[in-house]
């Protein structure tokens, strides 16, 4: 049965107006946006089925035949590299009876379903189906029963996929972030092994919000974050059509970083300007990627939804090859990673508390502070997804004035 948003969902969307304005009247999203299973079911269709989703880094599959698996909501996927070094994102579900053809990660020549030995190439094409020639000519079977592939795009070494085959390209929506990232040489950086934290019991939007708003850093992260105080945060205008939300925060001194001395753990990336060495830039490419650009490193996080009140949180660090070649790299990297994880742990504990509070009948739509300007920007991105889905499905719901004005300008 085709999905259709219920009255609860439409009622929540009709209340978005105060969350879309970047002014002193702005208020947070309705609590149901974080706590309602029905609203999350709507987001699975309106957001995750129609957005560019970051699934990892290209260096996670450096060789032909390499693959890893990832699950986005109920969809198990394979990210693979074929013999021509092309990257694919394909379904992991055998098109015969539904058995998974791959789990985990590894290297192989093809994917073979253990149940009946239906076999698929690294690009998902069906290459063998024992006994089925009695039922259907193989060319027809291959056309109809290869593993479905998702639209795929590589951006600065990050692998993105989209369930919508007609999706517009991702890169043109990220020009502001592209310009800022150019000097960080992200395509050339070396990725360290990522860290997974599973069963995080809060909504996916809370994780993005905690990453991109600088208001809390003076308080929740008091001490380890003092080199980049909230008062030095700046903001970048969000325009209709932008695929990122981002903001810089200045440092109290050049080449600062997360360490006991509040200095970068490694030499600054050689291609950065003096201005870039005096700040960090935090960004999200919603709904699944957040980034931090530091003088000596780049950190990234992937947010994998696990229901309306759960995520898997994946985090990684990247460095220039010359940094990784330093004789004491491993020792210094451990210090750098421990410092990042300290900040993460503070955010994770706060996020769990936020989810509990938002579930209370006494929760209110709080006033956004001036230092939370990125949150109405994120809400505008969300509103475009929500109303775009409703419009495409022929569901009439008058959008708030702030959304209509932004769309008209775009």
N, C-alpha and C positions, 0 to 999 in steps of 0.2 A: 504494500500500500504506500502510495506517495506521501511524503511528509507534508503536514500542514500545521503552521503555528496555531496554538490555541489562544483563547481569550486572555489567559494570564500573560502570555508572551506579548501579545499586542498591547495589553495594558501597560506593561513595563516600558515598552518602546515609546509609547505615547508620552511618557514622563521624562524623556531624555533632555529636553530643552535646556534646563539650567546647568547641565553637565557639559554643554558644548560651547560655552562662552568664556573667553579669556579676559575676565574682568572680576571685580570684587564681588559681583553677584553670583559667581560660579559656585556650583555645589556638586558634590560627588554623585556617582551613579546610584540609582536605586539599589538597595541591598539585594534584591532578587536577581540582579545581574550576576551576582557572585554565588548565591545560595540556592537558586531554583534549578532543580533537575530539568524542568521543562524548558527553561531559558537556555541551558547548556545544549539541549537537543536542538534548539533553534540555531545556536551558534555553530554546531557541527555542520549544518547545511549552509548557513549564511556566511560563515567566516572560514572554517577549515576546509570546506569542499570547494571554495572559490578564491583562495588566496595562495600566494607563493609561500611554501613551507620549507624552512631550512632543516635539512636532515643530517648535515655533517660537513666535513671538510674533504676536499678531493684527495689529500694525502692519506686519508684513512683507507683508500684503495689504490695504492701506487702502481700496482702491477696488473697486467692482463690476467683475468680470471679472479681477481680479488673481489670480495663482496662482504657486505654486512647487512644485517636485517634491522628493521626499526618498525615500531607499531604506532600508528597515529589513530587515536580513538579505536574503532574496531577493525582497522585495516592493517594487516601485516604486510610490510613492503620489503623488497630487496633492493639494495643500492649496489650496482655491479659495474665492473669495467670489462669491456669485451676485448677481443684480440686486436682490434684496431684502436684501442685505448679510449674509446668513447664510453661515457658514463650513462647508465640507464637507471631509472627508478621504475620498478615493475612490481606487480602483485606477487605475493608469496603463496597465493592460494591456487592449487591445482584446479584447472578448469574442467576436470572430469568429475570428481566427487568432493572436492574442497579440502583435501589434506594439504598441510603446509609442505612446500617443496624445499624449504631451507629455513634454518634458524641459526642464530648466532652469527659468526663471521668465519671467513676462511678463503681458500683459493680452490677453484674447480674449473672444469671444462664445460660443465652444464649442470642444470638442476634436475634431479630425478626424483619423482614422487615415490616414496617407499611402498605405497599401497598397491599400485598396478604398473609401476615403472614408466608412466608417462614422463617424457624427458623434454626439457626446454633449454634453448640456448641462453647465453649470458644476456642477450637482448630480449628474452622472453618468448622467442619464437618456438613453437612446437616443432620438435625434430623427430620424435618417435612416440607412437601410441600402440603398443602391442595388441594384436587381434582386431583393432578397430577398422581395418581395411574391409572387413566383412559388413560394416555398418555404413561407411562413408568413404569416398575417395579421399586420400590423405591431403591433397591440396585444399579441398574444401574444409576438412577437419582443421588443418593448420590455420586457415583464414579465420575460422570461427572460434577456435579454442586455444590460441596462443595466450600467454599471460598478458593481461592488460598492462599497458605502459602508461606512465604519467608524463605529462609535459615537463621537461627538465631544462634548467638553466644554471650555468656556473657563473657566479659573481664573486670576484675577488677571492677565488679559491673555495667559496662556500657552495655547497650543492643544494639547490632549491628544486622543489617539484610542485606541481599544481594538478589537482584532480580535474580541473576544467580544461578540456582540450582546446577551447577557444580563448583561453586567457591571453590578455595582452602581455608583452614582454615585461620582465621585472626591471631590468637595468635602467630604462628611461625614467623610472619613478624614483631612482636613488641618486640623482646627479649631485645633490647637495652633500650627501654622505660620501659619494665617490670622490668629490673634490677634496674633502677633508682627509680621506684615507690614502690618497695618492702617495704622499711622502712616507707612509708607514710600510710600503712595499709588501702589502699583505699577501699578495700572490707568491712571494718568495720566502715568507716566514716558515719556520719549522714548527710543527705542532707537537706539543707534549701529549702523553696519554691523558685522556679525559677522565674526569671523576663523575660518577653517577650517584645521586642521592634519590632513592625511590620512596614511594609512599609519602610524599609531601602533601599533607592534608589541607590544601587550600586551592582556590580557584586560580586558573592560569593568568587572569588579568592582574591579580594581586602581585604575582611574581614580576610581571613587566613593570607595574607601577613602582614597586620598591627599587627597581633598577634605574629608573629614569627620573625620579623626582629628587632634587638635591636638598629639599627642606629638612629631611630627617637626618642628614649626615652629621650635623653639628651635635645631635642628641643621641641617637641610637649608636652611632659610630664614634662618639666622643673619645678622643685619644688616638686610635690608629688612623683616623681620617682627618686629623687636624691640619695637615698640610694643604688640604683642599676644602676650606671652610665654605659653608653654604652661601655666605655673603659674597663670595667671588664667582658664584654661578651666573652664567649668561644664558640667553635663550635665542632660538632661531625661529623665525616665522614659519608656521605650518600653512601650506597652501593645498587646496583641493587637488588631488592627484599625487601628492607626495607619498612615497612608500616607506618613509622613515620618519621617526621622531627623534630629535637629537638635541643635546645641549653641551656646551663646554663649561668647565669649572676651573678657575685659575688657581695657581699654587702660591703658597707663601714664599717659595724659593724655587729656583730652577732645578730641573731633574729630580723632583720629589717623587716619592713612591711609598708603597705599603711595605714598611720595614720598621724595626724598632727605632732606627735613626731618622725615619721619615725621608729617606733618600732612596732613589732608584737602586735596585739590587744589581743592575748591570749597566754597562755604558749605554748612553742614549743611542737610539737608532740614527745612523750617520746622516740620513737624508732629511731629517726633521729640521724645521726652522727653529730659531731661538724662541719664537712665540709658541710653537707647539711643545717645546721642552718646558714651557712655563704653565702648561695646563693639561688637563685630561678631557677627553670627549667621550660622553656616554651616549649610546644610540640604541634604538630598537628597530628591527625590520619585523613588525608584527605579522603573524601572531606567535612566532616561535623563536626568534633570534634576538639576543641582546649582546652588545659589544662595549668594550672599554678600551680606548686608545690611550696608552701611557707612553712616556718618553722612551722606556726601555723594552716594553712588551705590549702585546695586545691580548686581552682576555675576551672570551666568548662564552655564552650560555645558550643552550637549547632547552626550550620548555615544551615537554611532551605532555599533553593533556591526558588525564586518567579519570574522567568523570567531572561533574560540576564542582567537586571539592577536592580534587587531587591532581598532582602532576608528578612526572619524573623530571628531576633537575639535573642537567648535564653541563659540566663546565670544563673549559680547557684554556691553556695558555700557549702563546706563540712567540717565537724569538727569531731574530736574524741568524743566518747560518754562522756568521762570525762570532756571535754570542755563544751559540751552542758549542763551538770549537774551543772555547776558553777552558784551560786545564782544570779550573775549579768550578765548572758550570754546574755539575750535579749538586754540589754542596750549596751553592748559592740558589739554585733552582728550588731546592727543598725549602729554603727560607722564604723565597718568593711565593711558592704555592701555599705554604702554611699561612702566610699573611693574607692572601686572597681568601683562603678558606675561613679564616677568622671573621672577615667581613661577611662572607656568605652565611656563616652560622648565625650571626646576629640578625641578618635579614630573614633567614628561614624561621627562626624563633618568633620574630615579630609577625611574619606572615601567618603563621599558625594561629596566633592570638587574634589577628584581624579577622580571619575566617570565623572564629568562634564568636567574636563580637558582632559581626554582621548577621549572624544567625539569630541574634536576640530580637524579640519583638520591640525592644526599646532602642534599637539602632536607628540613627538618624542620617540624613544626607548632609554631611558636614560641609563647612565652607572651605573652599580651596584657598590656601595661602598664595601670596605672590610668587613664592619659590616653588610652587607646584604647577606652574604654567604648562609643563609638558603633559599633565594629566587631561585637561580639556582637549589638548591636541590629539592625544591617543583616543579620546572619546569621539572626536570628529572622524578619525579613521574608522572606528568601529561603526559609527552611525552610517557612514557611507556604505559599509558592508550590509548592515541591517536593512536600510531602506532600499538599497540596490536589489537585494534579494526579494523583498516584498513587491517591488515594482515589476521585476522580471516574472514573478508568479501571479501578477494581476491582482494583488491584494491591496486594496486602497486604505491608506492610513496617512493622514496629513502630517508631513514632517514639521518639526519645530522651525521657527523663524530663523534661528542661527544656522541650521543645516541648509535651508532653502537659499539663504543669502550666500553662503559659501559655494553652493553648487552653481548659482547664477554667475558668480565671479569666475569660477573655473571654466 
